[in-house]
């Protein structure tokens, strides 16, 4: 398994997210049931995240001060381990930088944008830098705010923005908080919402 994103296994993260008609309690139950299945059926140990601990906590401490919550203390010989979580909706969002952006500038951007409601990494993918972000409270800090924080910093660094990328979907409520005039710039649209996909026959 090769890649630039931090990972603990071939299947790195399996999140259970309550949507309309379900609760966090049910998501936590589903998380625990999946972890038991993964250990029993596949022999892959699982770290659990949610109210007890966060995914970044696990990434920092796994295999040192933290062992899997389900399964043995060692990873599977070929599959590693799985992080299984119960959490609310978040938005995974990437801002790709121009080809002449330096590593120093990309890491500085990630550090300065990281903080309240935004988790960031600077990743080099195909000789291009991206600021990879998880927006953990997208109704408060959405893609527009995250983008603007980066855009305000790039004039002072050896960097420029190339394009943006939504990874997965966002809620209709999060999209509606952003002016429709900015959707193209931010790589968003009605078709990128969970509600649109559900209404067009996609099942979650």
C-alpha positions as CSV (number, residue, x, y, z in Angstrom):
1,X,0.0,0.0,0.0
2,X,1.5,3.3,-1.1
3,X,0.3,6.9,-0.6
4,X,1.1,10.2,1.0
5,X,-1.8,10.4,3.4
6,X,-1.2,9.1,6.9
7,X,-2.8,5.7,7.4
8,X,-2.8,2.7,9.7
9,X,-4.0,0.2,7.2
10,X,-5.1,-0.7,3.7
11,X,-8.7,0.3,4.8
12,X,-7.8,3.3,6.9
13,X,-11.0,4.8,8.2
14,X,-14.6,3.5,8.3
15,X,-16.8,6.3,9.8
16,X,-20.5,5.8,10.8
17,X,-22.4,9.1,10.4
18,X,-26.0,9.5,11.5
19,X,-28.1,11.1,8.8
20,X,-31.8,11.9,8.8
21,X,-33.8,9.5,10.9
22,X,-30.8,8.1,12.8
23,X,-28.9,9.0,16.0
24,X,-25.4,9.1,17.2
25,X,-26.2,6.3,19.6
26,X,-27.2,4.1,16.6
27,X,-24.0,5.2,14.8
28,X,-21.9,4.2,17.8
29,X,-23.7,0.8,17.9
30,X,-23.0,0.3,14.2
31,X,-19.3,1.2,14.7
32,X,-18.9,-1.3,17.5
33,X,-20.6,-4.0,15.5
34,X,-18.5,-3.4,12.5
35,X,-15.3,-3.5,14.6
36,X,-16.3,-6.8,16.1
37,X,-17.0,-8.2,12.6
38,X,-13.6,-6.9,11.2
39,X,-11.8,-8.6,14.1
40,X,-13.7,-11.8,14.1
41,X,-14.1,-12.3,10.3
42,X,-11.0,-10.6,8.9
43,X,-8.6,-10.7,11.8
44,X,-8.0,-7.0,11.4
45,X,-7.7,-5.0,14.7
46,X,-9.6,-1.8,15.1
47,X,-9.1,1.5,16.8
48,X,-12.4,3.2,17.8
49,X,-12.9,7.0,17.7
50,X,-15.8,9.3,18.5
51,X,-16.6,10.8,21.9
52,X,-13.9,8.8,23.6
53,X,-11.0,10.0,21.4
54,X,-10.5,11.7,18.1
55,X,-9.0,10.3,14.9
56,X,-5.9,12.7,15.2
57,X,-5.4,11.3,18.7
58,X,-5.2,7.8,17.3
59,X,-2.9,8.8,14.5
60,X,-0.5,10.4,17.0
61,X,-0.5,7.6,19.6
62,X,-1.2,4.3,17.6
63,X,1.3,1.5,18.3
64,X,3.1,3.6,20.9
65,X,0.9,4.6,23.9
66,X,-2.3,3.3,22.2
67,X,-3.2,-0.2,21.2
68,X,-6.3,-1.2,19.2
69,X,-9.6,-1.2,21.1
70,X,-10.7,-4.4,19.4
71,X,-8.3,-7.2,18.4
72,X,-4.8,-7.9,19.4
73,X,-2.0,-5.4,20.1
74,X,-0.4,-5.8,16.7
75,X,-1.6,-4.9,13.2
76,X,-2.6,-7.5,10.6
77,X,0.5,-8.6,8.7
78,X,-0.8,-7.2,5.3
79,X,-3.9,-5.1,6.2
80,X,-2.7,-3.2,9.2
81,X,-5.5,-1.8,11.3
82,X,-8.8,0.1,10.8
83,X,-9.9,3.3,12.5
84,X,-13.7,2.9,13.0
85,X,-15.6,5.9,14.1
86,X,-18.9,7.4,15.0
87,X,-19.0,11.1,14.2
88,X,-21.1,13.9,12.9
89,X,-20.9,15.2,9.3
90,X,-17.6,16.7,8.2
91,X,-16.4,18.0,4.9
92,X,-13.2,16.8,3.3
93,X,-11.8,19.6,1.1
94,X,-8.6,20.0,-0.8
95,X,-7.1,23.2,-2.1
96,X,-4.5,22.4,-4.8
97,X,-1.6,24.8,-5.2
98,X,0.1,25.9,-8.4
99,X,3.1,24.0,-9.7
100,X,5.7,26.5,-8.4
101,X,4.5,26.4,-4.8
102,X,7.3,25.4,-2.6
103,X,7.2,22.7,0.1
104,X,8.0,25.3,2.7
105,X,5.1,27.5,1.6
106,X,2.7,24.5,1.5
107,X,3.6,23.4,5.0
108,X,3.4,27.0,6.3
109,X,-0.1,27.4,4.8
110,X,-1.3,24.2,6.4
111,X,0.1,25.2,9.8
112,X,-1.4,28.7,9.7
113,X,-4.8,27.6,8.5
114,X,-5.0,24.7,11.0
115,X,-7.1,25.4,14.1
116,X,-10.6,26.2,15.0
117,X,-12.8,23.7,13.1
118,X,-10.1,22.9,10.5
119,X,-7.7,20.0,10.4
120,X,-5.0,20.3,7.7
121,X,-2.1,18.5,6.1
122,X,0.2,19.6,3.3
123,X,0.5,16.7,0.9
124,X,2.7,16.3,-2.2
125,X,0.7,14.5,-4.9
126,X,2.1,14.0,-8.3
127,X,4.7,16.8,-7.8
128,X,1.9,19.2,-6.8
129,X,1.1,20.4,-3.3
130,X,-2.4,20.3,-1.9
131,X,-3.7,21.6,1.4
132,X,-5.8,18.7,2.5
133,X,-8.5,19.7,5.1
134,X,-11.2,18.2,7.2
135,X,-13.8,20.8,8.2
136,X,-15.2,19.3,11.3
137,X,-18.0,21.8,11.9
138,X,-19.0,22.7,8.3
139,X,-22.1,24.6,9.3
140,X,-19.9,27.1,11.1
141,X,-16.7,26.8,9.0
142,X,-17.4,25.7,5.5
143,X,-15.3,25.4,2.3
144,X,-15.7,29.1,1.6
145,X,-14.1,30.2,4.9
146,X,-11.3,27.6,4.6
147,X,-10.5,28.7,1.0
148,X,-10.5,32.4,2.0
149,X,-8.1,31.7,4.9
150,X,-5.6,30.2,2.4
151,X,-6.3,32.9,-0.2
152,X,-5.5,35.6,2.3
153,X,-2.1,34.0,3.0
154,X,-0.8,33.1,-0.4
155,X,0.2,36.7,-1.4
156,X,2.8,36.6,1.4
157,X,4.3,33.3,0.4
158,X,5.8,31.6,-2.6
159,X,2.4,30.0,-3.5
160,X,-0.7,30.4,-5.5
161,X,-4.0,28.5,-5.7
162,X,-4.7,26.3,-8.7
163,X,-8.1,24.8,-8.0
164,X,-10.3,23.3,-5.2
165,X,-11.7,19.8,-4.7
166,X,-14.6,18.6,-2.6
167,X,-13.8,15.0,-1.5
168,X,-17.2,13.2,-1.2
169,X,-20.3,15.2,-0.4
170,X,-21.6,17.9,1.9
171,X,-25.0,18.6,3.3
172,X,-27.5,20.9,1.6
173,X,-27.5,23.1,4.8
174,X,-23.7,23.6,4.5
175,X,-24.0,24.4,0.8
176,X,-26.8,27.0,1.3
177,X,-24.6,28.9,3.8
178,X,-22.4,29.7,0.8
179,X,-23.3,32.2,-1.9
180,X,-24.3,30.4,-5.1
181,X,-22.1,32.9,-6.9
182,X,-19.0,31.2,-5.4
183,X,-20.0,27.6,-6.0
184,X,-18.0,27.2,-9.3
185,X,-14.9,28.8,-7.8
186,X,-15.1,26.4,-4.8
187,X,-15.9,23.3,-6.8
188,X,-19.4,23.0,-5.3
189,X,-22.9,22.6,-6.6
190,X,-26.3,21.2,-5.8
191,X,-25.2,17.8,-7.2
192,X,-22.5,17.6,-4.6
193,X,-24.9,17.4,-1.7
194,X,-26.0,14.3,0.2
195,X,-29.7,15.3,-0.3
196,X,-29.3,15.5,-4.1
197,X,-27.7,12.1,-4.3
198,X,-30.3,10.5,-2.1
199,X,-33.2,12.0,-4.2
200,X,-31.6,10.7,-7.4
201,X,-31.5,7.1,-6.3
202,X,-28.2,6.8,-4.5
203,X,-28.4,4.9,-1.2
204,X,-26.2,5.4,1.8
